[in-house]
Amino acid sequence: MKQFKDCIDDTGLMEVSFQGDRFTWERTGLKERLDWVFCNFAWFAQFPNAKVSHELKFKSDHRVVILNTDPIVDKQRNKRNFRYQAAWCMEESFSDVVAGA
């Protein structure tokens, strides 16, 4: 592990911060963080808000690791979710509006 850390230090790489569960691998009660995302300074300067998320496991003992280069935009996008209002269907023109869309 020291050789790996020395390599990261020597090449000037930095870890991209993560969100979610700390561990990325699990088997029979043993949990470890095996999956990491690193970048250099030039990449970090271009994507300063980048985040890694450790998602759920799917047919594997490793979690899915997703790199999002602009999570701030995704948060703003999530604030604009469509909300259906049941009262709309009581309007006479509702079916025409839906058909037109």
Jmol script that loads the backbone (N, CA, C; Angstrom):
load data "model"
ATOM      1  N   MET A   1       0.818  -1.194   0.000  1.00  0.00           N
ATOM      2  CA  MET A   1       0.000   0.000   0.000  1.00  0.00           C
ATOM      3  C   MET A   1       0.862   1.258   0.000  1.00  0.00           C
ATOM      4  N   LYS A   2       2.014   1.195   0.646  1.00  0.00           N
ATOM      5  CA  LYS A   2       2.906   2.351   0.666  1.00  0.00           C
ATOM      6  C   LYS A   2       3.380   2.694  -0.742  1.00  0.00           C
ATOM      7  N   GLN A   3       3.660   1.688  -1.552  1.00  0.00           N
ATOM      8  CA  GLN A   3       4.098   1.947  -2.927  1.00  0.00           C
ATOM      9  C   GLN A   3       2.997   2.647  -3.722  1.00  0.00           C
ATOM     10  N   PHE A   4       1.766   2.230  -3.498  1.00  0.00           N
ATOM     11  CA  PHE A   4       0.644   2.867  -4.177  1.00  0.00           C
ATOM     12  C   PHE A   4       0.528   4.332  -3.756  1.00  0.00           C
ATOM     13  N   LYS A   5       0.600   4.583  -2.458  1.00  0.00           N
ATOM     14  CA  LYS A   5       0.527   5.965  -1.947  1.00  0.00           C
ATOM     15  C   LYS A   5       1.676   6.796  -2.496  1.00  0.00           C
ATOM     16  N   ASP A   6       2.877   6.236  -2.530  1.00  0.00           N
ATOM     17  CA  ASP A   6       4.038   6.952  -3.081  1.00  0.00           C
ATOM     18  C   ASP A   6       3.829   7.290  -4.550  1.00  0.00           C
ATOM     19  N   CYS A   7       3.256   6.367  -5.300  1.00  0.00           N
ATOM     20  CA  CYS A   7       2.975   6.599  -6.717  1.00  0.00           C
ATOM     21  C   CYS A   7       1.991   7.750  -6.894  1.00  0.00           C
ATOM     22  N   ILE A   8       0.928   7.755  -6.095  1.00  0.00           N
ATOM     23  CA  ILE A   8      -0.065   8.835  -6.154  1.00  0.00           C
ATOM     24  C   ILE A   8       0.601  10.169  -5.823  1.00  0.00           C
ATOM     25  N   ASP A   9       1.404  10.186  -4.777  1.00  0.00           N
ATOM     26  CA  ASP A   9       2.095  11.416  -4.370  1.00  0.00           C
ATOM     27  C   ASP A   9       3.077  11.873  -5.444  1.00  0.00           C
ATOM     28  N   ASP A  10       3.862  10.952  -6.003  1.00  0.00           N
ATOM     29  CA  ASP A  10       4.879  11.296  -6.998  1.00  0.00           C
ATOM     30  C   ASP A  10       4.271  11.850  -8.286  1.00  0.00           C
ATOM     31  N   THR A  11       3.095  11.371  -8.653  1.00  0.00           N
ATOM     32  CA  THR A  11       2.468  11.832  -9.893  1.00  0.00           C
ATOM     33  C   THR A  11       1.602  13.065  -9.691  1.00  0.00           C
ATOM     34  N   GLY A  12       1.443  13.499  -8.447  1.00  0.00           N
ATOM     35  CA  GLY A  12       0.675  14.711  -8.162  1.00  0.00           C
ATOM     36  C   GLY A  12      -0.825  14.522  -8.297  1.00  0.00           C
ATOM     37  N   LEU A  13      -1.290  13.297  -8.188  1.00  0.00           N
ATOM     38  CA  LEU A  13      -2.726  13.058  -8.280  1.00  0.00           C
ATOM     39  C   LEU A  13      -3.404  13.381  -6.955  1.00  0.00           C
ATOM     40  N   MET A  14      -4.694  13.714  -7.056  1.00  0.00           N
ATOM     41  CA  MET A  14      -5.493  13.985  -5.864  1.00  0.00           C
ATOM     42  C   MET A  14      -6.797  13.215  -5.964  1.00  0.00           C
ATOM     43  N   GLU A  15      -7.303  12.835  -4.823  1.00  0.00           N
ATOM     44  CA  GLU A  15      -8.548  12.061  -4.788  1.00  0.00           C
ATOM     45  C   GLU A  15      -9.741  12.968  -5.054  1.00  0.00           C
ATOM     46  N   VAL A  16     -10.677  12.499  -5.871  1.00  0.00           N
ATOM     47  CA  VAL A  16     -11.951  13.196  -6.060  1.00  0.00           C
ATOM     48  C   VAL A  16     -12.839  12.769  -4.895  1.00  0.00           C
ATOM     49  N   SER A  17     -13.392  13.734  -4.177  1.00  0.00           N
ATOM     50  CA  SER A  17     -14.176  13.415  -2.980  1.00  0.00           C
ATOM     51  C   SER A  17     -15.438  12.628  -3.351  1.00  0.00           C
ATOM     52  N   PHE A  18     -15.921  11.840  -2.401  1.00  0.00           N
ATOM     53  CA  PHE A  18     -17.060  10.974  -2.670  1.00  0.00           C
ATOM     54  C   PHE A  18     -18.204  11.262  -1.722  1.00  0.00           C
ATOM     55  N   GLN A  19     -19.374  10.760  -2.113  1.00  0.00           N
ATOM     56  CA  GLN A  19     -20.547  10.810  -1.244  1.00  0.00           C
ATOM     57  C   GLN A  19     -21.168   9.421  -1.246  1.00  0.00           C
ATOM     58  N   GLY A  20     -21.871   9.116  -0.194  1.00  0.00           N
ATOM     59  CA  GLY A  20     -22.456   7.787  -0.067  1.00  0.00           C
ATOM     60  C   GLY A  20     -21.645   6.934   0.889  1.00  0.00           C
ATOM     61  N   ASP A  21     -21.918   5.649   0.843  1.00  0.00           N
ATOM     62  CA  ASP A  21     -21.237   4.707   1.723  1.00  0.00           C
ATOM     63  C   ASP A  21     -19.728   4.769   1.494  1.00  0.00           C
ATOM     64  N   ARG A  22     -18.970   4.732   2.553  1.00  0.00           N
ATOM     65  CA  ARG A  22     -17.506   4.800   2.458  1.00  0.00           C
ATOM     66  C   ARG A  22     -16.928   3.570   1.765  1.00  0.00           C
ATOM     67  N   PHE A  23     -17.555   2.436   1.953  1.00  0.00           N
ATOM     68  CA  PHE A  23     -17.019   1.184   1.433  1.00  0.00           C
ATOM     69  C   PHE A  23     -17.550   0.898   0.034  1.00  0.00           C
ATOM     70  N   THR A  24     -16.685   0.372  -0.835  1.00  0.00           N
ATOM     71  CA  THR A  24     -17.086   0.083  -2.214  1.00  0.00           C
ATOM     72  C   THR A  24     -17.119  -1.406  -2.516  1.00  0.00           C
ATOM     73  N   TRP A  25     -16.697  -2.228  -1.560  1.00  0.00           N
ATOM     74  CA  TRP A  25     -16.653  -3.677  -1.758  1.00  0.00           C
ATOM     75  C   TRP A  25     -17.118  -4.351  -0.478  1.00  0.00           C
ATOM     76  N   GLU A  26     -17.879  -5.433  -0.643  1.00  0.00           N
ATOM     77  CA  GLU A  26     -18.372  -6.152   0.537  1.00  0.00           C
ATOM     78  C   GLU A  26     -18.571  -7.628   0.187  1.00  0.00           C
ATOM     79  N   ARG A  27     -18.101  -8.480   1.081  1.00  0.00           N
ATOM     80  CA  ARG A  27     -18.326  -9.919   0.933  1.00  0.00           C
ATOM     81  C   ARG A  27     -18.323 -10.555   2.309  1.00  0.00           C
ATOM     82  N   THR A  28     -19.359 -11.305   2.585  1.00  0.00           N
ATOM     83  CA  THR A  28     -19.536 -12.030   3.848  1.00  0.00           C
ATOM     84  C   THR A  28     -19.166 -11.199   5.081  1.00  0.00           C
ATOM     85  N   GLY A  29     -19.756 -10.016   5.162  1.00  0.00           N
ATOM     86  CA  GLY A  29     -19.559  -9.173   6.332  1.00  0.00           C
ATOM     87  C   GLY A  29     -18.286  -8.340   6.337  1.00  0.00           C
ATOM     88  N   LEU A  30     -17.370  -8.595   5.420  1.00  0.00           N
ATOM     89  CA  LEU A  30     -16.128  -7.822   5.329  1.00  0.00           C
ATOM     90  C   LEU A  30     -16.337  -6.677   4.343  1.00  0.00           C
ATOM     91  N   LYS A  31     -16.018  -5.467   4.760  1.00  0.00           N
ATOM     92  CA  LYS A  31     -16.194  -4.281   3.912  1.00  0.00           C
ATOM     93  C   LYS A  31     -14.855  -3.584   3.746  1.00  0.00           C
ATOM     94  N   GLU A  32     -14.583  -3.116   2.533  1.00  0.00           N
ATOM     95  CA  GLU A  32     -13.354  -2.378   2.235  1.00  0.00           C
ATOM     96  C   GLU A  32     -13.649  -1.290   1.210  1.00  0.00           C
ATOM     97  N   ARG A  33     -12.781  -0.328   1.140  1.00  0.00           N
ATOM     98  CA  ARG A  33     -12.846   0.670   0.072  1.00  0.00           C
ATOM     99  C   ARG A  33     -11.740   0.333  -0.917  1.00  0.00           C
ATOM    100  N   LEU A  34     -12.127  -0.291  -2.014  1.00  0.00           N
ATOM    101  CA  LEU A  34     -11.159  -0.707  -3.030  1.00  0.00           C
ATOM    102  C   LEU A  34     -11.162   0.193  -4.253  1.00  0.00           C
ATOM    103  N   ASP A  35     -12.254   0.898  -4.484  1.00  0.00           N
ATOM    104  CA  ASP A  35     -12.407   1.702  -5.694  1.00  0.00           C
ATOM    105  C   ASP A  35     -12.250   3.182  -5.368  1.00  0.00           C
ATOM    106  N   TRP A  36     -11.345   3.836  -6.089  1.00  0.00           N
ATOM    107  CA  TRP A  36     -11.018   5.236  -5.857  1.00  0.00           C
ATOM    108  C   TRP A  36     -11.038   5.972  -7.190  1.00  0.00           C
ATOM    109  N   VAL A  37     -11.213   7.273  -7.144  1.00  0.00           N
ATOM    110  CA  VAL A  37     -11.111   8.102  -8.351  1.00  0.00           C
ATOM    111  C   VAL A  37     -10.101   9.197  -8.052  1.00  0.00           C
ATOM    112  N   PHE A  38      -9.095   9.305  -8.924  1.00  0.00           N
ATOM    113  CA  PHE A  38      -8.055  10.324  -8.785  1.00  0.00           C
ATOM    114  C   PHE A  38      -8.042  11.217 -10.016  1.00  0.00           C
ATOM    115  N   CYS A  39      -7.512  12.419  -9.851  1.00  0.00           N
ATOM    116  CA  CYS A  39      -7.365  13.345 -10.984  1.00  0.00           C
ATOM    117  C   CYS A  39      -6.100  14.165 -10.782  1.00  0.00           C
ATOM    118  N   ASN A  40      -5.672  14.825 -11.847  1.00  0.00           N
ATOM    119  CA  ASN A  40      -4.545  15.739 -11.711  1.00  0.00           C
ATOM    120  C   ASN A  40      -5.082  17.160 -11.514  1.00  0.00           C
ATOM    121  N   PHE A  41      -4.187  18.097 -11.270  1.00  0.00           N
ATOM    122  CA  PHE A  41      -4.621  19.456 -10.957  1.00  0.00           C
ATOM    123  C   PHE A  41      -5.329  20.117 -12.131  1.00  0.00           C
ATOM    124  N   ALA A  42      -4.854  19.891 -13.357  1.00  0.00           N
ATOM    125  CA  ALA A  42      -5.484  20.505 -14.541  1.00  0.00           C
ATOM    126  C   ALA A  42      -6.935  20.051 -14.672  1.00  0.00           C
ATOM    127  N   TRP A  43      -7.185  18.764 -14.450  1.00  0.00           N
ATOM    128  CA  TRP A  43      -8.553  18.251 -14.529  1.00  0.00           C
ATOM    129  C   TRP A  43      -9.395  18.838 -13.409  1.00  0.00           C
ATOM    130  N   PHE A  44      -8.839  18.883 -12.199  1.00  0.00           N
ATOM    131  CA  PHE A  44      -9.558  19.435 -11.057  1.00  0.00           C
ATOM    132  C   PHE A  44      -9.917  20.902 -11.284  1.00  0.00           C
ATOM    133  N   ALA A  45      -9.012  21.665 -11.908  1.00  0.00           N
ATOM    134  CA  ALA A  45      -9.276  23.081 -12.196  1.00  0.00           C
ATOM    135  C   ALA A  45     -10.448  23.234 -13.161  1.00  0.00           C
ATOM    136  N   GLN A  46     -10.601  22.276 -14.058  1.00  0.00           N
ATOM    137  CA  GLN A  46     -11.699  22.330 -15.026  1.00  0.00           C
ATOM    138  C   GLN A  46     -13.023  21.848 -14.416  1.00  0.00           C
ATOM    139  N   PHE A  47     -12.958  20.931 -13.453  1.00  0.00           N
ATOM    140  CA  PHE A  47     -14.158  20.364 -12.828  1.00  0.00           C
ATOM    141  C   PHE A  47     -14.055  20.438 -11.301  1.00  0.00           C
ATOM    142  N   PRO A  48     -14.032  21.650 -10.728  1.00  0.00           N
ATOM    143  CA  PRO A  48     -13.802  21.786  -9.280  1.00  0.00           C
ATOM    144  C   PRO A  48     -14.933  21.232  -8.411  1.00  0.00           C
ATOM    145  N   ASN A  49     -16.119  21.075  -8.957  1.00  0.00           N
ATOM    146  CA  ASN A  49     -17.254  20.588  -8.168  1.00  0.00           C
ATOM    147  C   ASN A  49     -17.485  19.090  -8.309  1.00  0.00           C
ATOM    148  N   ALA A  50     -16.612  18.423  -9.016  1.00  0.00           N
ATOM    149  CA  ALA A  50     -16.805  16.996  -9.279  1.00  0.00           C
ATOM    150  C   ALA A  50     -16.940  16.197  -7.986  1.00  0.00           C
ATOM    151  N   LYS A  51     -17.818  15.207  -8.033  1.00  0.00           N
ATOM    152  CA  LYS A  51     -18.034  14.305  -6.899  1.00  0.00           C
ATOM    153  C   LYS A  51     -18.172  12.888  -7.432  1.00  0.00           C
ATOM    154  N   VAL A  52     -17.759  11.945  -6.610  1.00  0.00           N
ATOM    155  CA  VAL A  52     -17.932  10.536  -6.904  1.00  0.00           C
ATOM    156  C   VAL A  52     -19.011  10.023  -5.971  1.00  0.00           C
ATOM    157  N   SER A  53     -19.929   9.226  -6.493  1.00  0.00           N
ATOM    158  CA  SER A  53     -20.922   8.620  -5.617  1.00  0.00           C
ATOM    159  C   SER A  53     -20.768   7.109  -5.655  1.00  0.00           C
ATOM    160  N   HIS A  54     -20.845   6.518  -4.500  1.00  0.00           N
ATOM    161  CA  HIS A  54     -20.784   5.068  -4.355  1.00  0.00           C
ATOM    162  C   HIS A  54     -22.230   4.584  -4.283  1.00  0.00           C
ATOM    163  N   GLU A  55     -22.714   4.045  -5.363  1.00  0.00           N
ATOM    164  CA  GLU A  55     -24.111   3.629  -5.475  1.00  0.00           C
ATOM    165  C   GLU A  55     -24.298   2.197  -4.967  1.00  0.00           C
ATOM    166  N   LEU A  56     -25.454   1.642  -5.204  1.00  0.00           N
ATOM    167  CA  LEU A  56     -25.766   0.290  -4.753  1.00  0.00           C
ATOM    168  C   LEU A  56     -25.005  -0.755  -5.561  1.00  0.00           C
ATOM    169  N   LYS A  57     -24.868  -1.923  -4.979  1.00  0.00           N
ATOM    170  CA  LYS A  57     -24.247  -3.044  -5.680  1.00  0.00           C
ATOM    171  C   LYS A  57     -25.280  -3.648  -6.623  1.00  0.00           C
ATOM    172  N   PHE A  58     -24.816  -4.129  -7.776  1.00  0.00           N
ATOM    173  CA  PHE A  58     -25.707  -4.773  -8.726  1.00  0.00           C
ATOM    174  C   PHE A  58     -24.999  -5.965  -9.347  1.00  0.00           C
ATOM    175  N   LYS A  59     -25.408  -7.151  -8.951  1.00  0.00           N
ATOM    176  CA  LYS A  59     -24.835  -8.405  -9.460  1.00  0.00           C
ATOM    177  C   LYS A  59     -23.322  -8.459  -9.282  1.00  0.00           C
ATOM    178  N   SER A  60     -22.833  -7.897  -8.205  1.00  0.00           N
ATOM    179  CA  SER A  60     -21.403  -7.862  -7.940  1.00  0.00           C
ATOM    180  C   SER A  60     -21.191  -7.621  -6.458  1.00  0.00           C
ATOM    181  N   ASP A  61     -19.956  -7.807  -6.001  1.00  0.00           N
ATOM    182  CA  ASP A  61     -19.651  -7.452  -4.623  1.00  0.00           C
ATOM    183  C   ASP A  61     -19.057  -6.040  -4.549  1.00  0.00           C
ATOM    184  N   HIS A  62     -18.980  -5.356  -5.700  1.00  0.00           N
ATOM    185  CA  HIS A  62     -18.527  -3.965  -5.761  1.00  0.00           C
ATOM    186  C   HIS A  62     -19.721  -3.039  -5.960  1.00  0.00           C
ATOM    187  N   ARG A  63     -19.666  -1.888  -5.334  1.00  0.00           N
ATOM    188  CA  ARG A  63     -20.678  -0.857  -5.577  1.00  0.00           C
ATOM    189  C   ARG A  63     -20.389  -0.198  -6.924  1.00  0.00           C
ATOM    190  N   VAL A  64     -21.430   0.314  -7.553  1.00  0.00           N
ATOM    191  CA  VAL A  64     -21.266   1.096  -8.773  1.00  0.00           C
ATOM    192  C   VAL A  64     -20.668   2.440  -8.370  1.00  0.00           C
ATOM    193  N   VAL A  65     -19.628   2.862  -9.074  1.00  0.00           N
ATOM    194  CA  VAL A  65     -18.972   4.141  -8.787  1.00  0.00           C
ATOM    195  C   VAL A  65     -19.274   5.082  -9.948  1.00  0.00           C
ATOM    196  N   ILE A  66     -19.868   6.234  -9.635  1.00  0.00           N
ATOM    197  CA  ILE A  66     -20.252   7.196 -10.665  1.00  0.00           C
ATOM    198  C   ILE A  66     -19.523   8.506 -10.426  1.00  0.00           C
ATOM    199  N   LEU A  67     -18.908   9.022 -11.473  1.00  0.00           N
ATOM    200  CA  LEU A  67     -18.232  10.318 -11.421  1.00  0.00           C
ATOM    201  C   LEU A  67     -19.148  11.354 -12.039  1.00  0.00           C
ATOM    202  N   ASN A  68     -19.535  12.354 -11.262  1.00  0.00           N
ATOM    203  CA  ASN A  68     -20.383  13.443 -11.730  1.00  0.00           C
ATOM    204  C   ASN A  68     -19.537  14.707 -11.737  1.00  0.00           C
ATOM    205  N   THR A  69     -19.317  15.271 -12.915  1.00  0.00           N
ATOM    206  CA  THR A  69     -18.433  16.434 -13.017  1.00  0.00           C
ATOM    207  C   THR A  69     -19.098  17.739 -12.604  1.00  0.00           C
ATOM    208  N   ASP A  70     -20.427  17.762 -12.497  1.00  0.00           N
ATOM    209  CA  ASP A  70     -21.099  18.995 -12.080  1.00  0.00           C
ATOM    210  C   ASP A  70     -22.350  18.689 -11.252  1.00  0.00           C
ATOM    211  N   PRO A  71     -22.182  18.251 -10.007  1.00  0.00           N
ATOM    212  CA  PRO A  71     -23.344  17.901  -9.187  1.00  0.00           C
ATOM    213  C   PRO A  71     -24.234  19.089  -8.856  1.00  0.00           C
ATOM    214  N   ILE A  72     -23.705  20.312  -8.938  1.00  0.00           N
ATOM    215  CA  ILE A  72     -24.517  21.497  -8.647  1.00  0.00           C
ATOM    216  C   ILE A  72     -25.625  21.633  -9.684  1.00  0.00           C
ATOM    217  N   VAL A  73     -25.297  21.397 -10.953  1.00  0.00           N
ATOM    218  CA  VAL A  73     -26.306  21.455 -12.013  1.00  0.00           C
ATOM    219  C   VAL A  73     -27.367  20.391 -11.777  1.00  0.00           C
ATOM    220  N   ASP A  74     -26.966  19.189 -11.378  1.00  0.00           N
ATOM    221  CA  ASP A  74     -27.929  18.125 -11.113  1.00  0.00           C
ATOM    222  C   ASP A  74     -28.857  18.488  -9.966  1.00  0.00           C
ATOM    223  N   LYS A  75     -28.353  19.140  -8.923  1.00  0.00           N
ATOM    224  CA  LYS A  75     -29.207  19.551  -7.801  1.00  0.00           C
ATOM    225  C   LYS A  75     -30.235  20.568  -8.275  1.00  0.00           C
ATOM    226  N   GLN A  76     -29.815  21.528  -9.121  1.00  0.00           N
ATOM    227  CA  GLN A  76     -30.747  22.519  -9.643  1.00  0.00           C
ATOM    228  C   GLN A  76     -31.786  21.852 -10.530  1.00  0.00           C
ATOM    229  N   ARG A  77     -31.369  20.869 -11.324  1.00  0.00           N
ATOM    230  CA  ARG A  77     -32.286  20.153 -12.201  1.00  0.00           C
ATOM    231  C   ARG A  77     -33.330  19.406 -11.375  1.00  0.00           C
ATOM    232  N   ASN A  78     -32.928  18.810 -10.266  1.00  0.00           N
ATOM    233  CA  ASN A  78     -33.855  18.056  -9.420  1.00  0.00           C
ATOM    234  C   ASN A  78     -34.892  18.954  -8.759  1.00  0.00           C
ATOM    235  N   LYS A  79     -34.599  20.224  -8.582  1.00  0.00           N
ATOM    236  CA  LYS A  79     -35.546  21.135  -7.955  1.00  0.00           C
ATOM    237  C   LYS A  79     -36.725  21.439  -8.877  1.00  0.00           C
ATOM    238  N   ARG A  80     -36.561  21.173 -10.168  1.00  0.00           N
ATOM    239  CA  ARG A  80     -37.607  21.503 -11.126  1.00  0.00           C
ATOM    240  C   ARG A  80     -38.397  20.266 -11.553  1.00  0.00           C
ATOM    241  N   ASN A  81     -38.635  19.345 -10.643  1.00  0.00           N
ATOM    242  CA  ASN A  81     -39.388  18.143 -10.983  1.00  0.00           C
ATOM    243  C   ASN A  81     -40.825  18.486 -11.322  1.00  0.00           C
ATOM    244  N   PHE A  82     -41.382  17.773 -12.298  1.00  0.00           N
ATOM    245  CA  PHE A  82     -42.774  17.940 -12.672  1.00  0.00           C
ATOM    246  C   PHE A  82     -43.669  17.367 -11.580  1.00  0.00           C
ATOM    247  N   ARG A  83     -44.711  18.083 -11.253  1.00  0.00           N
ATOM    248  CA  ARG A  83     -45.675  17.612 -10.265  1.00  0.00           C
ATOM    249  C   ARG A  83     -47.068  17.641 -10.907  1.00  0.00           C
ATOM    250  N   TYR A  84     -47.699  16.503 -10.927  1.00  0.00           N
ATOM    251  CA  TYR A  84     -49.051  16.392 -11.474  1.00  0.00           C
ATOM    252  C   TYR A  84     -50.062  16.802 -10.419  1.00  0.00           C
ATOM    253  N   GLN A  85     -51.003  17.622 -10.807  1.00  0.00           N
ATOM    254  CA  GLN A  85     -52.082  18.042  -9.917  1.00  0.00           C
ATOM    255  C   GLN A  85     -53.370  17.349 -10.359  1.00  0.00           C
ATOM    256  N   ALA A  86     -53.950  16.547  -9.497  1.00  0.00           N
ATOM    257  CA  ALA A  86     -55.150  15.787  -9.838  1.00  0.00           C
ATOM    258  C   ALA A  86     -56.306  16.693 -10.275  1.00  0.00           C
ATOM    259  N   ALA A  87     -56.342  17.889  -9.759  1.00  0.00           N
ATOM    260  CA  ALA A  87     -57.424  18.817 -10.117  1.00  0.00           C
ATOM    261  C   ALA A  87     -57.385  19.209 -11.588  1.00  0.00           C
ATOM    262  N   TRP A  88     -56.246  19.076 -12.234  1.00  0.00           N
ATOM    263  CA  TRP A  88     -56.143  19.432 -13.652  1.00  0.00           C
ATOM    264  C   TRP A  88     -57.102  18.622 -14.511  1.00  0.00           C
ATOM    265  N   CYS A  89     -57.295  17.354 -14.165  1.00  0.00           N
ATOM    266  CA  CYS A  89     -58.158  16.509 -15.001  1.00  0.00           C
ATOM    267  C   CYS A  89     -59.627  16.908 -14.893  1.00  0.00           C
ATOM    268  N   MET A  90     -59.950  17.789 -13.991  1.00  0.00           N
ATOM    269  CA  MET A  90     -61.327  18.269 -13.866  1.00  0.00           C
ATOM    270  C   MET A  90     -61.609  19.411 -14.844  1.00  0.00           C
ATOM    271  N   GLU A  91     -60.572  19.981 -15.411  1.00  0.00           N
ATOM    272  CA  GLU A  91     -60.734  21.059 -16.392  1.00  0.00           C
ATOM    273  C   GLU A  91     -61.216  20.470 -17.715  1.00  0.00           C
ATOM    274  N   GLU A  92     -62.121  21.149 -18.385  1.00  0.00           N
ATOM    275  CA  GLU A  92     -62.670  20.663 -19.640  1.00  0.00           C
ATOM    276  C   GLU A  92     -61.602  20.518 -20.725  1.00  0.00           C
ATOM    277  N   SER A  93     -60.626  21.394 -20.737  1.00  0.00           N
ATOM    278  CA  SER A  93     -59.619  21.396 -21.807  1.00  0.00           C
ATOM    279  C   SER A  93     -58.435  20.485 -21.514  1.00  0.00           C
ATOM    280  N   PHE A  94     -58.466  19.775 -20.369  1.00  0.00           N
ATOM    281  CA  PHE A  94     -57.318  18.956 -19.959  1.00  0.00           C
ATOM    282  C   PHE A  94     -56.923  17.926 -21.017  1.00  0.00           C
ATOM    283  N   SER A  95     -57.872  17.163 -21.525  1.00  0.00           N
ATOM    284  CA  SER A  95     -57.561  16.121 -22.524  1.00  0.00           C
ATOM    285  C   SER A  95     -56.966  16.725 -23.779  1.00  0.00           C
ATOM    286  N   ASP A  96     -57.472  17.890 -24.200  1.00  0.00           N
ATOM    287  CA  ASP A  96     -56.930  18.539 -25.399  1.00  0.00           C
ATOM    288  C   ASP A  96     -55.484  19.016 -25.190  1.00  0.00           C
ATOM    289  N   VAL A  97     -55.217  19.539 -24.006  1.00  0.00           N
ATOM    290  CA  VAL A  97     -53.866  20.012 -23.703  1.00  0.00           C
ATOM    291  C   VAL A  97     -52.886  18.848 -23.692  1.00  0.00           C
ATOM    292  N   VAL A  98     -53.252  17.739 -23.062  1.00  0.00           N
ATOM    293  CA  VAL A  98     -52.387  16.554 -23.016  1.00  0.00           C
ATOM    294  C   VAL A  98     -52.177  15.998 -24.414  1.00  0.00           C
ATOM    295  N   ALA A  99     -53.247  15.901 -25.190  1.00  0.00           N
ATOM    296  CA  ALA A  99     -53.132  15.379 -26.565  1.00  0.00           C
ATOM    297  C   ALA A  99     -52.238  16.275 -27.407  1.00  0.00           C
ATOM    298  N   GLY A 100     -52.324  17.573 -27.196  1.00  0.00           N
ATOM    299  CA  GLY A 100     -51.503  18.517 -27.963  1.00  0.00           C
ATOM    300  C   GLY A 100     -50.033  18.461 -27.569  1.00  0.00           C
ATOM    301  N   ALA A 101     -49.779  18.133 -26.323  1.00  0.00           N
ATOM    302  CA  ALA A 101     -48.385  18.073 -25.861  1.00  0.00           C
ATOM    303  C   ALA A 101     -47.731  16.802 -26.348  1.00  0.00           C
TER     304      ALA A 101
END
end "model"
wireframe off; spacefill off
backbone 0.3
color backbone group
